[in-house]
Amino acid sequence: MASLPTLSEGIALTHFIVAEDVERAGRFYSDVLGGEIVLAGEPTIVALANSWIIINVGGGPSPLPMAAVAAKTR
């Protein structure tokens, strides 16, 4: 099993994927693309091609309309 990165220098490339079915998405990245599951569950972390893919479920919609969010950030 791969281990989580511990870098002394440089950067670690990480992708965050939101999926409804985390287990199925993890199987895709491991079985089809050849990655290695480092952490199973929610979130799932897959080591793939010198990068890390974090797969988790998404949250619900924001209670505020997008116009209100945009107005607050200006």
PQR file of N, CA, C, O and H, with PARSE charges and radii, in Angstrom:
ATOM      1  N   MET A   1       0.850  -1.184   0.000 -0.4000 1.5000
ATOM      2  CA  MET A   1       0.000   0.000   0.000 -0.0000 2.0000
ATOM      3  C   MET A   1       0.887   1.235   0.000  0.5500 1.7000
ATOM      4  O   MET A   1       1.872   1.295   0.736 -0.5500 1.4000
ATOM      5  N   ALA A   2       0.547   2.207  -0.812 -0.4000 1.5000
ATOM      6  CA  ALA A   2       1.290   3.463  -0.861 -0.0000 2.0000
ATOM      7  C   ALA A   2       1.073   4.233   0.433  0.5500 1.7000
ATOM      8  O   ALA A   2       0.082   4.027   1.133 -0.5500 1.4000
ATOM      9  H   ALA A   2      -0.254   2.158  -1.409  0.4000 1.0000
ATOM     10  N   SER A   3       1.993   5.106   0.738 -0.4000 1.5000
ATOM     11  CA  SER A   3       1.842   5.925   1.945 -0.0000 2.0000
ATOM     12  C   SER A   3       1.651   7.377   1.532  0.5500 1.7000
ATOM     13  O   SER A   3       2.010   7.777   0.424 -0.5500 1.4000
ATOM     14  H   SER A   3       2.798   5.274   0.169  0.4000 1.0000
ATOM     15  N   LEU A   4       1.090   8.144   2.427 -0.4000 1.5000
ATOM     16  CA  LEU A   4       0.895   9.565   2.144 -0.0000 2.0000
ATOM     17  C   LEU A   4       2.246  10.257   2.010  0.5500 1.7000
ATOM     18  O   LEU A   4       3.217   9.855   2.651 -0.5500 1.4000
ATOM     19  H   LEU A   4       0.799   7.819   3.327  0.4000 1.0000
ATOM     20  N   PRO A   5       2.313  11.298   1.177 -0.5600 1.5000
ATOM     21  CA  PRO A   5       3.608  11.920   0.911  0.2800 2.0000
ATOM     22  C   PRO A   5       4.132  12.710   2.101  0.5500 1.7000
ATOM     23  O   PRO A   5       3.374  13.340   2.838 -0.5500 1.4000
ATOM     24  N   THR A   6       5.432  12.660   2.266 -0.4000 1.5000
ATOM     25  CA  THR A   6       6.123  13.525   3.219 -0.0000 2.0000
ATOM     26  C   THR A   6       7.245  14.187   2.433  0.5500 1.7000
ATOM     27  O   THR A   6       8.284  13.575   2.188 -0.5500 1.4000
ATOM     28  H   THR A   6       6.048  12.148   1.667  0.4000 1.0000
ATOM     29  N   LEU A   7       7.037  15.411   2.048 -0.4000 1.5000
ATOM     30  CA  LEU A   7       7.987  16.124   1.202 -0.0000 2.0000
ATOM     31  C   LEU A   7       8.912  16.995   2.038  0.5500 1.7000
ATOM     32  O   LEU A   7       8.472  17.675   2.965 -0.5500 1.4000
ATOM     33  H   LEU A   7       6.193  15.908   2.247  0.4000 1.0000
ATOM     34  N   SER A   8      10.184  16.970   1.707 -0.4000 1.5000
ATOM     35  CA  SER A   8      11.112  17.897   2.334 -0.0000 2.0000
ATOM     36  C   SER A   8      11.280  19.133   1.463  0.5500 1.7000
ATOM     37  O   SER A   8      11.647  20.203   1.950 -0.5500 1.4000
ATOM     38  H   SER A   8      10.542  16.418   0.954  0.4000 1.0000
ATOM     39  N   GLU A   9      11.006  18.977   0.164 -0.4000 1.5000
ATOM     40  CA  GLU A   9      11.037  20.118  -0.756 -0.0000 2.0000
ATOM     41  C   GLU A   9      10.164  19.785  -1.953  0.5500 1.7000
ATOM     42  O   GLU A   9       9.790  18.629  -2.150 -0.5500 1.4000
ATOM     43  H   GLU A   9      10.708  18.108  -0.232  0.4000 1.0000
ATOM     44  N   GLY A  10       9.842  20.780  -2.743 -0.4000 1.5000
ATOM     45  CA  GLY A  10       9.016  20.566  -3.921 -0.0000 2.0000
ATOM     46  C   GLY A  10       7.537  20.689  -3.617  0.5500 1.7000
ATOM     47  O   GLY A  10       7.143  21.205  -2.571 -0.5500 1.4000
ATOM     48  H   GLY A  10      10.146  21.720  -2.583  0.4000 1.0000
ATOM     49  N   ILE A  11       6.729  20.209  -4.541 -0.4000 1.5000
ATOM     50  CA  ILE A  11       5.278  20.294  -4.391 -0.0000 2.0000
ATOM     51  C   ILE A  11       4.659  18.907  -4.560  0.5500 1.7000
ATOM     52  O   ILE A  11       5.273  18.010  -5.138 -0.5500 1.4000
ATOM     53  H   ILE A  11       7.049  19.789  -5.391  0.4000 1.0000
ATOM     54  N   ALA A  12       3.472  18.746  -4.064 -0.4000 1.5000
ATOM     55  CA  ALA A  12       2.692  17.525  -4.267 -0.0000 2.0000
ATOM     56  C   ALA A  12       1.451  17.908  -5.059  0.5500 1.7000
ATOM     57  O   ALA A  12       0.698  18.794  -4.655 -0.5500 1.4000
ATOM     58  H   ALA A  12       2.973  19.475  -3.594  0.4000 1.0000
ATOM     59  N   LEU A  13       1.243  17.242  -6.180 -0.4000 1.5000
ATOM     60  CA  LEU A  13       0.080  17.491  -7.010 -0.0000 2.0000
ATOM     61  C   LEU A  13      -1.101  16.720  -6.442  0.5500 1.7000
ATOM     62  O   LEU A  13      -1.025  15.506  -6.257 -0.5500 1.4000
ATOM     63  H   LEU A  13       1.855  16.523  -6.508  0.4000 1.0000
ATOM     64  N   THR A  14      -2.187  17.422  -6.167 -0.4000 1.5000
ATOM     65  CA  THR A  14      -3.371  16.793  -5.600 -0.0000 2.0000
ATOM     66  C   THR A  14      -4.602  17.233  -6.379  0.5500 1.7000
ATOM     67  O   THR A  14      -4.773  18.418  -6.665 -0.5500 1.4000
ATOM     68  H   THR A  14      -2.249  18.409  -6.318  0.4000 1.0000
ATOM     69  N   HIS A  15      -5.451  16.283  -6.719 -0.4000 1.5000
ATOM     70  CA  HIS A  15      -6.718  16.567  -7.388 -0.0000 2.0000
ATOM     71  C   HIS A  15      -7.830  16.240  -6.405  0.5500 1.7000
ATOM     72  O   HIS A  15      -7.744  15.256  -5.670 -0.5500 1.4000
ATOM     73  H   HIS A  15      -5.312  15.320  -6.486  0.4000 1.0000
ATOM     74  N   PHE A  16      -8.881  17.066  -6.388 -0.4000 1.5000
ATOM     75  CA  PHE A  16     -10.039  16.808  -5.528 -0.0000 2.0000
ATOM     76  C   PHE A  16     -11.229  16.521  -6.428  0.5500 1.7000
ATOM     77  O   PHE A  16     -11.616  17.355  -7.246 -0.5500 1.4000
ATOM     78  H   PHE A  16      -8.951  17.865  -6.984  0.4000 1.0000
ATOM     79  N   ILE A  17     -11.800  15.349  -6.274 -0.4000 1.5000
ATOM     80  CA  ILE A  17     -12.936  14.921  -7.082 -0.0000 2.0000
ATOM     81  C   ILE A  17     -14.153  14.789  -6.175  0.5500 1.7000
ATOM     82  O   ILE A  17     -14.088  14.142  -5.130 -0.5500 1.4000
ATOM     83  H   ILE A  17     -11.485  14.671  -5.609  0.4000 1.0000
ATOM     84  N   VAL A  18     -15.266  15.405  -6.580 -0.4000 1.5000
ATOM     85  CA  VAL A  18     -16.526  15.249  -5.856 -0.0000 2.0000
ATOM     86  C   VAL A  18     -17.332  14.174  -6.583  0.5500 1.7000
ATOM     87  O   VAL A  18     -17.573  14.285  -7.785 -0.5500 1.4000
ATOM     88  H   VAL A  18     -15.318  15.930  -7.429  0.4000 1.0000
ATOM     89  N   ALA A  19     -17.744  13.146  -5.864 -0.4000 1.5000
ATOM     90  CA  ALA A  19     -18.474  12.041  -6.472 -0.0000 2.0000
ATOM     91  C   ALA A  19     -19.644  11.632  -5.586  0.5500 1.7000
ATOM     92  O   ALA A  19     -19.564  11.688  -4.359 -0.5500 1.4000
ATOM     93  H   ALA A  19     -17.548  13.056  -4.888  0.4000 1.0000
ATOM     94  N   GLU A  20     -20.710  11.227  -6.219 -0.4000 1.5000
ATOM     95  CA  GLU A  20     -21.867  10.744  -5.461 -0.0000 2.0000
ATOM     96  C   GLU A  20     -21.566   9.370  -4.849  0.5500 1.7000
ATOM     97  O   GLU A  20     -21.971   9.085  -3.722 -0.5500 1.4000
ATOM     98  H   GLU A  20     -20.775  11.182  -7.216  0.4000 1.0000
ATOM     99  N   ASP A  21     -20.857   8.529  -5.596 -0.4000 1.5000
ATOM    100  CA  ASP A  21     -20.498   7.186  -5.131 -0.0000 2.0000
ATOM    101  C   ASP A  21     -18.977   7.122  -4.993  0.5500 1.7000
ATOM    102  O   ASP A  21     -18.278   6.813  -5.958 -0.5500 1.4000
ATOM    103  H   ASP A  21     -20.528   8.761  -6.511  0.4000 1.0000
ATOM    104  N   VAL A  22     -18.470   7.411  -3.807 -0.4000 1.5000
ATOM    105  CA  VAL A  22     -17.027   7.501  -3.563 -0.0000 2.0000
ATOM    106  C   VAL A  22     -16.344   6.153  -3.789  0.5500 1.7000
ATOM    107  O   VAL A  22     -15.258   6.101  -4.366 -0.5500 1.4000
ATOM    108  H   VAL A  22     -19.038   7.663  -3.023  0.4000 1.0000
ATOM    109  N   GLU A  23     -16.967   5.072  -3.344 -0.4000 1.5000
ATOM    110  CA  GLU A  23     -16.360   3.743  -3.510 -0.0000 2.0000
ATOM    111  C   GLU A  23     -16.196   3.396  -4.988  0.5500 1.7000
ATOM    112  O   GLU A  23     -15.152   2.886  -5.395 -0.5500 1.4000
ATOM    113  H   GLU A  23     -17.849   5.115  -2.875  0.4000 1.0000
ATOM    114  N   ARG A  24     -17.219   3.670  -5.787 -0.4000 1.5000
ATOM    115  CA  ARG A  24     -17.159   3.381  -7.225 -0.0000 2.0000
ATOM    116  C   ARG A  24     -16.097   4.234  -7.911  0.5500 1.7000
ATOM    117  O   ARG A  24     -15.347   3.733  -8.749 -0.5500 1.4000
ATOM    118  H   ARG A  24     -18.067   4.084  -5.456  0.4000 1.0000
ATOM    119  N   ALA A  25     -16.029   5.500  -7.568 -0.4000 1.5000
ATOM    120  CA  ALA A  25     -15.022   6.381  -8.159 -0.0000 2.0000
ATOM    121  C   ALA A  25     -13.615   5.921  -7.781  0.5500 1.7000
ATOM    122  O   ALA A  25     -12.707   5.955  -8.612 -0.5500 1.4000
ATOM    123  H   ALA A  25     -16.638   5.906  -6.887  0.4000 1.0000
ATOM    124  N   GLY A  26     -13.432   5.498  -6.548 -0.4000 1.5000
ATOM    125  CA  GLY A  26     -12.133   4.982  -6.122 -0.0000 2.0000
ATOM    126  C   GLY A  26     -11.731   3.748  -6.896  0.5500 1.7000
ATOM    127  O   GLY A  26     -10.569   3.594  -7.273 -0.5500 1.4000
ATOM    128  H   GLY A  26     -14.170   5.471  -5.873  0.4000 1.0000
ATOM    129  N   ARG A  27     -12.698   2.859  -7.136 -0.4000 1.5000
ATOM    130  CA  ARG A  27     -12.420   1.656  -7.933 -0.0000 2.0000
ATOM    131  C   ARG A  27     -12.028   2.027  -9.362  0.5500 1.7000
ATOM    132  O   ARG A  27     -11.154   1.387  -9.947 -0.5500 1.4000
ATOM    133  H   ARG A  27     -13.641   2.984  -6.830  0.4000 1.0000
ATOM    134  N   PHE A  28     -12.660   3.049  -9.928 -0.4000 1.5000
ATOM    135  CA  PHE A  28     -12.310   3.492 -11.278 -0.0000 2.0000
ATOM    136  C   PHE A  28     -10.857   3.949 -11.330  0.5500 1.7000
ATOM    137  O   PHE A  28     -10.098   3.521 -12.200 -0.5500 1.4000
ATOM    138  H   PHE A  28     -13.370   3.569  -9.453  0.4000 1.0000
ATOM    139  N   TYR A  29     -10.472   4.816 -10.401 -0.4000 1.5000
ATOM    140  CA  TYR A  29      -9.110   5.337 -10.418 -0.0000 2.0000
ATOM    141  C   TYR A  29      -8.069   4.269 -10.081  0.5500 1.7000
ATOM    142  O   TYR A  29      -6.917   4.383 -10.501 -0.5500 1.4000
ATOM    143  H   TYR A  29     -11.088   5.164  -9.695  0.4000 1.0000
ATOM    144  N   SER A  30      -8.449   3.248  -9.342 -0.4000 1.5000
ATOM    145  CA  SER A  30      -7.491   2.189  -9.034 -0.0000 2.0000
ATOM    146  C   SER A  30      -7.524   1.071 -10.071  0.5500 1.7000
ATOM    147  O   SER A  30      -6.474   0.703 -10.598 -0.5500 1.4000
ATOM    148  H   SER A  30      -9.385   3.155  -9.002  0.4000 1.0000
ATOM    149  N   ASP A  31      -8.700   0.518 -10.381 -0.4000 1.5000
ATOM    150  CA  ASP A  31      -8.798  -0.634 -11.278 -0.0000 2.0000
ATOM    151  C   ASP A  31      -8.590  -0.268 -12.749  0.5500 1.7000
ATOM    152  O   ASP A  31      -7.893  -0.981 -13.471 -0.5500 1.4000
ATOM    153  H   ASP A  31      -9.553   0.817  -9.953  0.4000 1.0000
ATOM    154  N   VAL A  32      -9.187   0.833 -13.194 -0.4000 1.5000
ATOM    155  CA  VAL A  32      -9.115   1.198 -14.612 -0.0000 2.0000
ATOM    156  C   VAL A  32      -7.842   1.986 -14.926  0.5500 1.7000
ATOM    157  O   VAL A  32      -7.172   1.712 -15.921 -0.5500 1.4000
ATOM    158  H   VAL A  32      -9.753   1.412 -12.608  0.4000 1.0000
ATOM    159  N   LEU A  33      -7.509   2.960 -14.082 -0.4000 1.5000
ATOM    160  CA  LEU A  33      -6.348   3.814 -14.372 -0.0000 2.0000
ATOM    161  C   LEU A  33      -5.063   3.341 -13.706  0.5500 1.7000
ATOM    162  O   LEU A  33      -3.992   3.882 -13.983 -0.5500 1.4000
ATOM    163  H   LEU A  33      -8.053   3.183 -13.273  0.4000 1.0000
ATOM    164  N   GLY A  34      -5.152   2.343 -12.837 -0.4000 1.5000
ATOM    165  CA  GLY A  34      -3.945   1.763 -12.254 -0.0000 2.0000
ATOM    166  C   GLY A  34      -3.418   2.452 -11.013  0.5500 1.7000
ATOM    167  O   GLY A  34      -2.258   2.254 -10.652 -0.5500 1.4000
ATOM    168  H   GLY A  34      -6.022   1.904 -12.612  0.4000 1.0000
ATOM    169  N   GLY A  35      -4.231   3.253 -10.353 -0.4000 1.5000
ATOM    170  CA  GLY A  35      -3.811   3.894  -9.110 -0.0000 2.0000
ATOM    171  C   GLY A  35      -3.844   2.916  -7.942  0.5500 1.7000
ATOM    172  O   GLY A  35      -4.290   1.777  -8.077 -0.5500 1.4000
ATOM    173  H   GLY A  35      -5.173   3.414 -10.646  0.4000 1.0000
ATOM    174  N   GLU A  36      -3.364   3.383  -6.799 -0.4000 1.5000
ATOM    175  CA  GLU A  36      -3.371   2.552  -5.590 -0.0000 2.0000
ATOM    176  C   GLU A  36      -4.138   3.278  -4.492  0.5500 1.7000
ATOM    177  O   GLU A  36      -3.819   4.416  -4.151 -0.5500 1.4000
ATOM    178  H   GLU A  36      -3.001   4.308  -6.689  0.4000 1.0000
ATOM    179  N   ILE A  37      -5.153   2.613  -3.941 -0.4000 1.5000
ATOM    180  CA  ILE A  37      -5.945   3.231  -2.877 -0.0000 2.0000
ATOM    181  C   ILE A  37      -5.107   3.279  -1.607  0.5500 1.7000
ATOM    182  O   ILE A  37      -4.668   2.249  -1.097 -0.5500 1.4000
ATOM    183  H   ILE A  37      -5.413   1.688  -4.218  0.4000 1.0000
ATOM    184  N   VAL A  38      -4.894   4.491  -1.107 -0.4000 1.5000
ATOM    185  CA  VAL A  38      -4.115   4.716   0.106 -0.0000 2.0000
ATOM    186  C   VAL A  38      -5.032   4.760   1.322  0.5500 1.7000
ATOM    187  O   VAL A  38      -4.676   4.277   2.397 -0.5500 1.4000
ATOM    188  H   VAL A  38      -5.251   5.328  -1.522  0.4000 1.0000
ATOM    189  N   LEU A  39      -6.215   5.341   1.142 -0.4000 1.5000
ATOM    190  CA  LEU A  39      -7.186   5.474   2.228 -0.0000 2.0000
ATOM    191  C   LEU A  39      -8.562   5.211   1.635  0.5500 1.7000
ATOM    192  O   LEU A  39      -8.970   5.895   0.697 -0.5500 1.4000
ATOM    193  H   LEU A  39      -6.504   5.732   0.269  0.4000 1.0000
ATOM    194  N   ALA A  40      -9.281   4.231   2.168 -0.4000 1.5000
ATOM    195  CA  ALA A  40     -10.621   3.910   1.685 -0.0000 2.0000
ATOM    196  C   ALA A  40     -11.654   4.531   2.611  0.5500 1.7000
ATOM    197  O   ALA A  40     -11.392   4.750   3.794 -0.5500 1.4000
ATOM    198  H   ALA A  40      -8.949   3.675   2.930  0.4000 1.0000
ATOM    199  N   GLY A  41     -12.808   4.808   2.073 -0.4000 1.5000
ATOM    200  CA  GLY A  41     -13.878   5.410   2.867 -0.0000 2.0000
ATOM    201  C   GLY A  41     -14.198   6.794   2.345  0.5500 1.7000
ATOM    202  O   GLY A  41     -14.029   7.078   1.159 -0.5500 1.4000
ATOM    203  H   GLY A  41     -13.021   4.630   1.112  0.4000 1.0000
ATOM    204  N   GLU A  42     -14.653   7.641   3.224 -0.4000 1.5000
ATOM    205  CA  GLU A  42     -14.946   9.028   2.842 -0.0000 2.0000
ATOM    206  C   GLU A  42     -14.095   9.955   3.692  0.5500 1.7000
ATOM    207  O   GLU A  42     -14.377  10.116   4.880 -0.5500 1.4000
ATOM    208  H   GLU A  42     -14.790   7.410   4.187  0.4000 1.0000
ATOM    209  N   PRO A  43     -13.079  10.563   3.134 -0.5600 1.5000
ATOM    210  CA  PRO A  43     -12.688  10.547   1.727  0.2800 2.0000
ATOM    211  C   PRO A  43     -11.855   9.326   1.376  0.5500 1.7000
ATOM    212  O   PRO A  43     -11.305   8.662   2.254 -0.5500 1.4000
ATOM    213  N   THR A  44     -11.767   9.038   0.085 -0.4000 1.5000
ATOM    214  CA  THR A  44     -10.856   8.030  -0.452 -0.0000 2.0000
ATOM    215  C   THR A  44      -9.681   8.759  -1.075  0.5500 1.7000
ATOM    216  O   THR A  44      -9.864   9.763  -1.764 -0.5500 1.4000
ATOM    217  H   THR A  44     -12.214   9.577  -0.629  0.4000 1.0000
ATOM    218  N   ILE A  45      -8.477   8.262  -0.838 -0.4000 1.5000
ATOM    219  CA  ILE A  45      -7.280   8.860  -1.435 -0.0000 2.0000
ATOM    220  C   ILE A  45      -6.614   7.810  -2.300  0.5500 1.7000
ATOM    221  O   ILE A  45      -6.363   6.691  -1.853 -0.5500 1.4000
ATOM    222  H   ILE A  45      -8.328   7.447  -0.279  0.4000 1.0000
ATOM    223  N   VAL A  46      -6.327   8.178  -3.551 -0.4000 1.5000
ATOM    224  CA  VAL A  46      -5.702   7.280  -4.508 -0.0000 2.0000
ATOM    225  C   VAL A  46      -4.372   7.886  -4.954  0.5500 1.7000
ATOM    226  O   VAL A  46      -4.314   9.054  -5.340 -0.5500 1.4000
ATOM    227  H   VAL A  46      -6.531   9.088  -3.914  0.4000 1.0000
ATOM    228  N   ALA A  47      -3.300   7.084  -4.899 -0.4000 1.5000
ATOM    229  CA  ALA A  47      -1.999   7.488  -5.435 -0.0000 2.0000
ATOM    230  C   ALA A  47      -1.985   7.101  -6.904  0.5500 1.7000
ATOM    231  O   ALA A  47      -2.208   5.937  -7.239 -0.5500 1.4000
ATOM    232  H   ALA A  47      -3.347   6.135  -4.585  0.4000 1.0000
ATOM    233  N   LEU A  48      -1.726   8.064  -7.786 -0.4000 1.5000
ATOM    234  CA  LEU A  48      -1.755   7.803  -9.224 -0.0000 2.0000
ATOM    235  C   LEU A  48      -0.782   8.722  -9.943  0.5500 1.7000
ATOM    236  O   LEU A  48      -0.930   9.943  -9.904 -0.5500 1.4000
ATOM    237  H   LEU A  48      -1.546   9.009  -7.513  0.4000 1.0000
ATOM    238  N   ALA A  49       0.210   8.139 -10.597 -0.4000 1.5000
ATOM    239  CA  ALA A  49       1.126   8.874 -11.481 -0.0000 2.0000
ATOM    240  C   ALA A  49       1.733  10.103 -10.786  0.5500 1.7000
ATOM    241  O   ALA A  49       1.592  11.226 -11.270 -0.5500 1.4000
ATOM    242  H   ALA A  49       0.330   7.146 -10.628  0.4000 1.0000
ATOM    243  N   ASN A  50       2.394   9.884  -9.672 -0.4000 1.5000
ATOM    244  CA  ASN A  50       3.046  10.964  -8.925 -0.0000 2.0000
ATOM    245  C   ASN A  50       2.084  12.055  -8.464  0.5500 1.7000
ATOM    246  O   ASN A  50       2.474  13.214  -8.319 -0.5500 1.4000
ATOM    247  H   ASN A  50       2.508   8.972  -9.279  0.4000 1.0000
ATOM    248  N   SER A  51       0.841  11.684  -8.237 -0.4000 1.5000
ATOM    249  CA  SER A  51      -0.128  12.646  -7.717 -0.0000 2.0000
ATOM    250  C   SER A  51      -1.067  11.929  -6.757  0.5500 1.7000
ATOM    251  O   SER A  51      -1.048  10.703  -6.648 -0.5500 1.4000
ATOM    252  H   SER A  51       0.524  10.743  -8.354  0.4000 1.0000
ATOM    253  N   TRP A  52      -1.866  12.693  -6.080 -0.4000 1.5000
ATOM    254  CA  TRP A  52      -2.848  12.172  -5.136 -0.0000 2.0000
ATOM    255  C   TRP A  52      -4.224  12.625  -5.581  0.5500 1.7000
ATOM    256  O   TRP A  52      -4.421  13.794  -5.912 -0.5500 1.4000
ATOM    257  H   TRP A  52      -1.881  13.689  -6.168  0.4000 1.0000
ATOM    258  N   ILE A  53      -5.165  11.716  -5.590 -0.4000 1.5000
ATOM    259  CA  ILE A  53      -6.539  12.040  -5.933 -0.0000 2.0000
ATOM    260  C   ILE A  53      -7.383  11.818  -4.687  0.5500 1.7000
ATOM    261  O   ILE A  53      -7.451  10.712  -4.152 -0.5500 1.4000
ATOM    262  H   ILE A  53      -5.005  10.766  -5.321  0.4000 1.0000
ATOM    263  N   ILE A  54      -8.014  12.878  -4.241 -0.4000 1.5000
ATOM    264  CA  ILE A  54      -8.893  12.812  -3.075 -0.0000 2.0000
ATOM    265  C   ILE A  54     -10.322  12.808  -3.599  0.5500 1.7000
ATOM    266  O   ILE A  54     -10.728  13.715  -4.326 -0.5500 1.4000
ATOM    267  H   ILE A  54      -7.959  13.777  -4.676  0.4000 1.0000
ATOM    268  N   ILE A  55     -11.080  11.787  -3.228 -0.4000 1.5000
ATOM    269  CA  ILE A  55     -12.457  11.646  -3.699 -0.0000 2.0000
ATOM    270  C   ILE A  55     -13.382  11.699  -2.490  0.5500 1.7000
ATOM    271  O   ILE A  55     -13.211  10.947  -1.530 -0.5500 1.4000
ATOM    272  H   ILE A  55     -10.750  11.051  -2.638  0.4000 1.0000
ATOM    273  N   ASN A  56     -14.359  12.593  -2.547 -0.4000 1.5000
ATOM    274  CA  ASN A  56     -15.299  12.724  -1.431 -0.0000 2.0000
ATOM    275  C   ASN A  56     -16.662  13.119  -1.956  0.5500 1.7000
ATOM    276  O   ASN A  56     -16.793  13.525  -3.111 -0.5500 1.4000
ATOM    277  H   ASN A  56     -14.498  13.204  -3.326  0.4000 1.0000
ATOM    278  N   VAL A  57     -17.669  13.005  -1.123 -0.4000 1.5000
ATOM    279  CA  VAL A  57     -19.016  13.429  -1.491 -0.0000 2.0000
ATOM    280  C   VAL A  57     -19.092  14.948  -1.388  0.5500 1.7000
ATOM    281  O   VAL A  57     -18.332  15.573  -0.649 -0.5500 1.4000
ATOM    282  H   VAL A  57     -17.562  12.675  -0.185  0.4000 1.0000
ATOM    283  N   GLY A  58     -20.011  15.520  -2.133 -0.4000 1.5000
ATOM    284  CA  GLY A  58     -20.210  16.960  -2.080 -0.0000 2.0000
ATOM    285  C   GLY A  58     -21.206  17.333  -1.016  0.5500 1.7000
ATOM    286  O   GLY A  58     -21.965  16.492  -0.534 -0.5500 1.4000
ATOM    287  H   GLY A  58     -20.628  15.011  -2.733  0.4000 1.0000
ATOM    288  N   GLY A  59     -21.203  18.592  -0.651 -0.4000 1.5000
ATOM    289  CA  GLY A  59     -22.177  19.098   0.303 -0.0000 2.0000
ATOM    290  C   GLY A  59     -23.440  19.537  -0.415  0.5500 1.7000
ATOM    291  O   GLY A  59     -23.511  19.499  -1.644 -0.5500 1.4000
ATOM    292  H   GLY A  59     -20.587  19.276  -1.042  0.4000 1.0000
ATOM    293  N   GLY A  60     -24.400  19.939   0.328 -0.4000 1.5000
ATOM    294  CA  GLY A  60     -25.630  20.438  -0.263 -0.0000 2.0000
ATOM    295  C   GLY A  60     -25.439  21.822  -0.835  0.5500 1.7000
ATOM    296  O   GLY A  60     -24.365  22.406  -0.690 -0.5500 1.4000
ATOM    297  H   GLY A  60     -24.342  19.970   1.326  0.4000 1.0000
ATOM    298  N   PRO A  61     -26.441  22.352  -1.472 -0.5600 1.5000
ATOM    299  CA  PRO A  61     -26.325  23.685  -2.063  0.2800 2.0000
ATOM    300  C   PRO A  61     -26.218  24.754  -0.981  0.5500 1.7000
ATOM    301  O   PRO A  61     -26.671  24.565   0.148 -0.5500 1.4000
ATOM    302  N   SER A  62     -25.621  25.858  -1.342 -0.4000 1.5000
ATOM    303  CA  SER A  62     -25.504  26.988  -0.432 -0.0000 2.0000
ATOM    304  C   SER A  62     -26.891  27.569  -0.170  0.5500 1.7000
ATOM    305  O   SER A  62     -27.715  27.632  -1.082 -0.5500 1.4000
ATOM    306  H   SER A  62     -25.252  26.012  -2.259  0.4000 1.0000
ATOM    307  N   PRO A  63     -27.159  27.998   1.074 -0.5600 1.5000
ATOM    308  CA  PRO A  63     -28.473  28.584   1.350  0.2800 2.0000
ATOM    309  C   PRO A  63     -28.630  29.965   0.724  0.5500 1.7000
ATOM    310  O   PRO A  63     -29.748  30.468   0.608 -0.5500 1.4000
ATOM    311  N   LEU A  64     -27.512  30.590   0.316 -0.4000 1.5000
ATOM    312  CA  LEU A  64     -27.568  31.921  -0.278 -0.0000 2.0000
ATOM    313  C   LEU A  64     -27.565  31.838  -1.801  0.5500 1.7000
ATOM    314  O   LEU A  64     -26.871  30.991  -2.364 -0.5500 1.4000
ATOM    315  H   LEU A  64     -26.604  30.182   0.410  0.4000 1.0000
ATOM    316  N   PRO A  65     -28.317  32.689  -2.475 -0.5600 1.5000
ATOM    317  CA  PRO A  65     -28.227  32.735  -3.940  0.2800 2.0000
ATOM    318  C   PRO A  65     -26.834  33.237  -4.344  0.5500 1.7000
ATOM    319  O   PRO A  65     -26.198  33.980  -3.596 -0.5500 1.4000
ATOM    320  N   MET A  66     -26.372  32.835  -5.512 -0.4000 1.5000
ATOM    321  CA  MET A  66     -25.032  33.215  -5.962 -0.0000 2.0000
ATOM    322  C   MET A  66     -24.852  34.726  -6.022  0.5500 1.7000
ATOM    323  O   MET A  66     -23.745  35.206  -5.781 -0.5500 1.4000
ATOM    324  H   MET A  66     -26.889  32.232  -6.119  0.4000 1.0000
ATOM    325  N   ALA A  67     -25.878  35.485  -6.329 -0.4000 1.5000
ATOM    326  CA  ALA A  67     -25.771  36.948  -6.384 -0.0000 2.0000
ATOM    327  C   ALA A  67     -25.410  37.490  -4.997  0.5500 1.7000
ATOM    328  O   ALA A  67     -24.610  38.419  -4.887 -0.5500 1.4000
ATOM    329  H   ALA A  67     -26.777  35.095  -6.524  0.4000 1.0000
ATOM    330  N   ALA A  68     -25.988  36.921  -3.947 -0.4000 1.5000
ATOM    331  CA  ALA A  68     -25.686  37.371  -2.591 -0.0000 2.0000
ATOM    332  C   ALA A  68     -24.252  37.014  -2.213  0.5500 1.7000
ATOM    333  O   ALA A  68     -23.585  37.797  -1.537 -0.5500 1.4000
ATOM    334  H   ALA A  68     -26.638  36.166  -4.036  0.4000 1.0000
ATOM    335  N   VAL A  69     -23.770  35.863  -2.629 -0.4000 1.5000
ATOM    336  CA  VAL A  69     -22.400  35.459  -2.342 -0.0000 2.0000
ATOM    337  C   VAL A  69     -21.434  36.374  -3.062  0.5500 1.7000
ATOM    338  O   VAL A  69     -20.438  36.802  -2.478 -0.5500 1.4000
ATOM    339  H   VAL A  69     -24.312  35.227  -3.178  0.4000 1.0000
ATOM    340  N   ALA A  70     -21.712  36.686  -4.338 -0.4000 1.5000
ATOM    341  CA  ALA A  70     -20.847  37.569  -5.121 -0.0000 2.0000
ATOM    342  C   ALA A  70     -20.830  38.981  -4.520  0.5500 1.7000
ATOM    343  O   ALA A  70     -19.782  39.626  -4.476 -0.5500 1.4000
ATOM    344  H   ALA A  70     -22.521  36.339  -4.812  0.4000 1.0000
ATOM    345  N   ALA A  71     -21.980  39.451  -4.063 -0.4000 1.5000
ATOM    346  CA  ALA A  71     -22.052  40.789  -3.482 -0.0000 2.0000
ATOM    347  C   ALA A  71     -21.244  40.894  -2.202  0.5500 1.7000
ATOM    348  O   ALA A  71     -20.644  41.936  -1.940 -0.5500 1.4000
ATOM    349  H   ALA A  71     -22.831  38.927  -4.098  0.4000 1.0000
ATOM    350  N   LYS A  72     -21.214  39.831  -1.392 -0.4000 1.5000
ATOM    351  CA  LYS A  72     -20.469  39.844  -0.136 -0.0000 2.0000
ATOM    352  C   LYS A  72     -18.970  39.830  -0.366  0.5500 1.7000
ATOM    353  O   LYS A  72     -18.222  40.312   0.484 -0.5500 1.4000
ATOM    354  H   LYS A  72     -21.701  38.984  -1.604  0.4000 1.0000
ATOM    355  N   THR A  73     -18.504  39.293  -1.491 -0.4000 1.5000
ATOM    356  CA  THR A  73     -17.075  39.193  -1.736 -0.0000 2.0000
ATOM    357  C   THR A  73     -16.507  40.445  -2.409  0.5500 1.7000
ATOM    358  O   THR A  73     -15.290  40.560  -2.551 -0.5500 1.4000
ATOM    359  H   THR A  73     -19.112  38.902  -2.182  0.4000 1.0000
ATOM    360  N   ARG A  74     -17.344  41.364  -2.818 -0.4000 1.5000
ATOM    361  CA  ARG A  74     -16.866  42.594  -3.476 -0.0000 2.0000
ATOM    362  C   ARG A  74     -16.456  43.631  -2.481  0.5500 1.7000
ATOM    363  O   ARG A  74     -16.031  44.720  -2.865 -0.5500 1.4000
ATOM    364  H   ARG A  74     -18.333  41.270  -2.703  0.4000 1.0000
TER
END
